[in-house]
Amino acid sequence: MVLSRASSDTDVSVHSTFASRYVRSSLPRYRMPENSIPKEAAYQIINDELMLDGNPRLNLASFVTTWMEPECDKLIMASINKNYVDMDEYPVTTDLQNRCVNMIAHLFHAPLGESETAVGVGTVGSSEAIMLAGLAFKRRWQNKRKAEGKPFDKPNIITGANVQVCWEKFARYFEVELKEVKLREGYYVMDPEQAVEMVDENTICVAAILGSTLNGEFEDVKRINDLLEEKNKQTGWETPIHVDAASGGFIAPFLYPELEWDFRLPWVKSINVSGHKYGLVYPGIGWCVWRTKEDLPDELIFHINYLGSDQPTFTLNFSKGSSQVIGQYYQLIRHGIEVTSLVIFIRSNIEFLR
Ligand SMILES: *Cc1c(COP(=O)(O)O)cnc(C)c1O
């Protein structure tokens, strides 16, 4: 057999990029190169180097969503060029985020009237959500102390020693003393009795975790609520609870609907959840919801108007992509409350990880 064509002008070699001088001479690693290179070479160089990264689909350890349905991938790619912050330009995306906030608030039993809208915000992840929740608690506590003519310079927060690092970050960045309840042999979450014992007049909130970072265990939020109820009655302090439901907020409502850990408990004032854990969205989305408007001090909300109409924002960052919000909305309407198949999938994952 004879080859009908041995070479062409374009195929210098099988992989012309590899034979090009752009790939043969190495690029400076930490300096911007002097000259430009063709797009094919840039792509190939980066693509090949990234092959040394792990494969997300094989990662069962870091509990971040690694796969979404192709329909969702399509929606994500179609919106990857939209800046979420420009709410005037992308009003539908803004509306999808508001729908998500409302769906999540209802899922967590926020005490909302039929026509009332929920108070909440989409964030980059639970860490940002926790910074915002913490700031709201700190400000509310300060306002109350000021009104009472008491010192407001030594706020503290109670957590278990098992908290995720973002709580330590919050404490350090926003100058709140972190008072950790120690863990003990055989008991690896926050002990409700000890936690409430540590509460004093400077405590801005007790932070409970639904889905401890160490072992996935749920902390006993109901017990904390009941103990705080008693203590608040005795002292008049009104110490609230935040639930860090980063990894459990999209598990508990479906697997254990009767478990009371959310706004059904009166002292729970805010909850965060990561969309990118079992909210089944690629990394880059979290949520914070507040029980009522009163729980989010108005002075923390900024009103910006230079993109068009008045837009209230309460986030740490300004610009961000829209794709994850759209991905989250997709998962919420795709699965619904029923989520039978989803729950079976998650349950088998949890069992596997145990
Ligand atoms: C993952 C996690 C966080 C941080 O969430 P991100 O969404 O990664 O920012 C906070 N708290 C707990 C309990 C977590 O599991």
The ligand as a Tripos MOL2 file, in Angstrom:
@<TRIPOS>MOLECULE
LIG
   15    15     1     0     0
SMALL
NO_CHARGES

@<TRIPOS>ATOM
      1 C1        -15.6620   23.0350   54.3100 C.3       1 LIG1
      2 C2        -16.0850   23.6480   55.5710 C.ar      1 LIG1
      3 C3        -15.9740   25.0260   55.7490 C.ar      1 LIG1
      4 C4        -15.3910   25.9530   54.7300 C.3       1 LIG1
      5 O1        -16.1920   25.9350   53.6220 O.3       1 LIG1
      6 P1        -15.7590   26.4490   52.1750 P.3       1 LIG1
      7 O2        -17.0460   26.3190   51.4310 O.co2     1 LIG1
      8 O3        -14.7030   25.4990   51.7050 O.co2     1 LIG1
      9 O4        -15.2750   27.8370   52.3060 O.co2     1 LIG1
     10 C5        -16.4300   25.5530   56.9430 C.ar      1 LIG1
     11 N1        -16.9490   24.7720   57.8900 N.ar      1 LIG1
     12 C6        -17.0610   23.4340   57.7520 C.ar      1 LIG1
     13 C7        -17.6830   22.6210   58.8380 C.3       1 LIG1
     14 C8        -16.6370   22.8250   56.5670 C.ar      1 LIG1
     15 O5        -16.7700   21.5090   56.4270 O.3       1 LIG1
@<TRIPOS>BOND
     1     1     2 1
     2     2     3 ar
     3     2    14 ar
     4     3     4 1
     5     3    10 ar
     6     4     5 1
     7     5     6 1
     8     6     7 2
     9     6     8 1
    10     6     9 1
    11    10    11 ar
    12    11    12 ar
    13    12    13 1
    14    12    14 ar
    15    14    15 1
@<TRIPOS>SUBSTRUCTURE
     1 LIG1         1 GROUP 0 **** ****
